[in-house]
Amino acid sequence: MNSSSKKRIAILGSTGSIGTQALDVISSHPDSFEVEVLTAQNNVDMLIHQAIQYKPNAVVISNESHYARLKEALQHEDIKVYAGENALASVVQMDTIDLVLTALVGYAGLRPTIRAIESGKTIALANKETLVVAGELVTGLARQKGVNIYPIDSEHSAIFQCLVGEFHNKIEKIILTASGGPFRGKKRSEIQAMRKEQALKHPNWAMGAKITIDSASLMNKGLEVIEAKWLFGVKTSQVEVVVHPQSIIHSLVQFEDGSIKAQLGLPDMRLPIQFALTYPDRFPSAFPRFDFANYPTLTFEKPDTETFRNLALAYEALNKGGNMPCVLNAANEVAVAEFLKDRVGFLEMSDIVEQCLSKMDYIKNPSYEDYVSTDRITRLKAMELVK
Amino acid sequence: MNSSSKKRIAILGSTGSIGTQALDVISSHPDSFEVEVLTAQNNVDMLIHQAIQYKPNAVVISNESHYARLKEALQHEDIKVYAGENALASVVQMDTIDLVLTALVGYAGLRPTIRAIESGKTIALANKETLVVAGELVTGLARQKGVNIYPIDSEHSAIFQCLVGEFHNKIEKIILTASGGPFRGKKRSEIQAMRKEQALKHPNWAMGAKITIDSASLMNKGLEVIEAKWLFGVKTSQVEVVVHPQSIIHSLVQFEDGSIKAQLGLPDMRLPIQFALTYPDRFPSAFPRFDFANYPTLTFEKPDTETFRNLALAYEALNKGGNMPCVLNAANEVAVAEFLKDRVGFLEMSDIVEQCLSKMDYIKNPSYEDYVSTDRITRLKAMELVK
């Protein structure tokens, strides 16, 4: 903490859905937070706009081709300007950062998150792929460094909120809720022809493209199962998924006395973002409030893993362990990117993931370098399958 | 704590529904708990049986006419035997008691609970009427003595469980769930002729007669609103009631960031009893587990306060404050007792309560003696109304 006792925040991925909402939250509490670093992949225009508004100490554009434009636009500001993946991995280690909010999309979040943990920064984690790819390594490092990882994913924030004051009590079961996405209730024959236009229409949450496709295919829930295992230190068999189309109950924890706690609310990512920034306190908010009058019926059903095979594949990868969740993630990232380019069909995404899981070499205790090469080789294999 | 570090428990009302379930819980954890005192109102046979099984230090039978029988039956045991209301109020002060679980029914719980707090005993409170009658006095005394009151009522235990680790965070709203009782959805004309045989059939919970009638008339929820106000230090306007016929969500708390936490489970009083005894820890249990597969739909509706006027009357009494909740409770205790004797009709119970509230003198800041006289005079008035 600095002398003014404001929490100084680095937002990795500030121009995305989570990043912009994090800036909303920070703007509502100017006495409590200060924006120290902002980073973006490609959206240089929005990054310039944010930099001028929030006056961070430093900005990073990952795609180096935008550097000149960024540098020029901010030449009259007292803001350090960097570009490239290496700069991203360095900037998180600045002494003046208290908390790193990682809202990068996909595998790209892994390296800067590890660097931030190495330099003892508190992590607010919106980038679930970091834990999917290398959960054992990342959570082990965090334990070793005494670093707290606060989840931002609404489901994991729900569980974290339920565990507050109960970290000493044993978890019997974690129940992750899933909306079921836009194709819930449909069969394989109906979904086969679905294109990105349909898959991008999430019933409850407005989110980025990658996570929205993952929600439609239930891969998002699979990734969350893996994330939950590592965040909360439970066995795979202790993580269950229930489909809850209204997305009001964000997830639940069952303790070993049989008591279940749940966190509820309207689907609004600002709440888990704010809680990750203010924990252990809660700050007043003007977010719209939930009212049972508008939700007189909440429903729950088993996920259909025959139609949405990704969820079963995620459990399979997690049960195999080692580098298999990393394979799952890399194959899925390729599949989703190609689906968004209309180059593979909706159901083929699962085929690509399944084939990569069966074809890639198994590494029982992967090092960081093993994860990097697993990710790289899996992507090549997945691209071959696309062709 | 004693040297063996077992928690030594006094159970007031050990032969009732809560008392016997508390003994069940204690039996499951013989290394953690010791039964120090057992008391009953009238059920001397069960008290004898319990005394022989649990070998408490002392037993009390409130109805003195059973004293000789109790004394004789336990003459070969090393158990102190007492009788009468004064003995009940004294025995809770024994040095060897760590926690007093008060499961007395109605107003009778007030005096021994006050005595237990005065001697610094932790309270596990199943007797909501104690807080309904004299919430300000009792919680004020507990604060002054540094005594914790752990709720056993399933709704209040739910809220307490949700507040664990968050006592420093402001409560925005408490939402008490109500099953709606056996007459939910019925209109006044249908309920008018209902007798105790119908009213005693609670859809979800197996409980004592008084609380079951109170559940059917929604007075139980009214009493719980008052209890919640005092236990959790909120304004009356911060306590809401929602009817949830499945009784799975036991209650909810909304914090000032808008986040809602809930506690869920099958209706089973052993869980809140156990939590009150083990807090801040949770002990493993073999209680049946909740499964969404058996509850695919949870529903919520507004309480019908035109049909079930007791809930509105409870809010009215709480808003007036002073001795009015005490009046409400005393009038209701008489009304329920007379209903159980088929001497007043189901809807007339509310009439009796309403008339007592309008006829009794208002005392703004009642002393203990004022509560005692308010209770006594209200009962006389209520009995007059019965005739």
Interface residues (C-beta under 8 A of the other chain):
Chain A: Q161 C162 V164 G165 E166 H168 N169 K170 I175 V242 I249 L252 Q254 F255 E256 D257 G258 S259 I260 K261 A262 Q263 L264 G265 L266 D268 L271 Q274 F275 T278 P280 D281 R282 F283 P284 S285 F287 P288 R289 F290 F292 A293 Y295 P296 T297 L298 T299 F300 E301 K302
Chain B: Q161 C162 V164 G165 E166 H168 N169 K170 I175 V242 I249 L252 Q254 F255 E256 D257 G258 S259 I260 K261 A262 Q263 L264 G265 L266 D268 L271 Q274 F275 T278 P280 D281 R282 F283 P284 S285 F287 P288 R289 F290 F292 A293 Y295 P296 T297 L298 T299 F300 E301 K302
